Amino acid sequence: MALWSLNRRASAAGALALTAALALSGCGSESSSSGGTTSASASAAGGAQLVKPGKLTVCTNIPYEPFQFKQGADIVGFDVDIVDLVAKKLGVEQEIVDIDFAVIKSGAAMATNKCDLAAAGMTITEERKANITFSDPYFDATQALLAKKGTGAASLEDVKAKGLKLGAQASTTGLTYATEKGFNPTEYADSAKELLALQAGQADVIIQDLPVVLTWLKKPEIAEKFELIASLDTGEQYGLGLKKQADPVLLKTINEELAKAKSDGTYEKIFVKWFDKKPGELG
């Protein structure tokens, strides 16, 4: 659960949201998690301009455990707790919108006022910065390879040499990394479908962010049949994403709360809560 008890409502955004997004901005979504978008911004405490009064509306792509995933009726996770710090400072509630990651990484979700910001385990890249204003980095990330036991592979080079089938999540830096290494991975819409493909034998190996893989391996049914065969030091960092013309008050509040959390120990507490290790100890 989050450090503060804030009401959150998850809202599924499927094909209709994506279609509306394409019509409005090339690949974003205009539909709101509560049945309509507020075209005029609402001011929060401190003067931040929000798309809905009393709410910090956050786009994400579920499931992406342990960053954001469903636990009963709630959406919880590392990213959720981090954004709760910002919501608390603004005096509003966090409201989560579940939407296709492609709409998030393009910046369209924020540009069309689907949400105030995106918190989706999203790596900061130069390509994404063309359409998104990122917060200061809040998580150091790397990629990993998860394989069924007995492949004998210990690297991407082994995956290629042995002719193993590689899978990756669509629209992610893991997919980009594998493609740049000469692979043509089978793409899956989200991390859950990617894992299911591995379990079903549709892929022999999948590439995914290390924390996600480590969380999967905590489950006995996964650890029994699959193993981490390699960590890939890609030097990635996650950021919270805002529209390109970001509200300066909201951006300043986010960065100040991230810095405060890191200096007063709150960040470390949240990190240990979700990863069972301190920052810098994941691998």
Disulfide bonds with the S-S distance in Angstrom:
Cys59-Cys115 2.34
